[in-house]
Amino acid sequence: MLDVVVFGGLELSPLVVYFPVAFLLAALTRLALHRLDWHDRIWRVAWFEVSLFVCYLALTVYLLGGR
């Protein structure tokens, strides 16, 4: 569980770690959809990508949050 991330004497929120992990997962999913040519089946691409990022962020916080 991450309480505080210390970087150069600054105390930062654990979301500094969670956001890049969620973004990487969303980017890999987006890449896979484009490689498989499934991206054209998505009706609203922007809404899908935002919701995918939010779902991955929630999963990351749940798994790494520890509570």
Buried (B, 14 or more C-beta within 10 A) or exposed (E): EBEEBEEEEEEEEBBEBBBEBBBEBBBEBBEEBEEEEEBEEEEEEEEBBEEBBEBBBEBBBEEEEEE
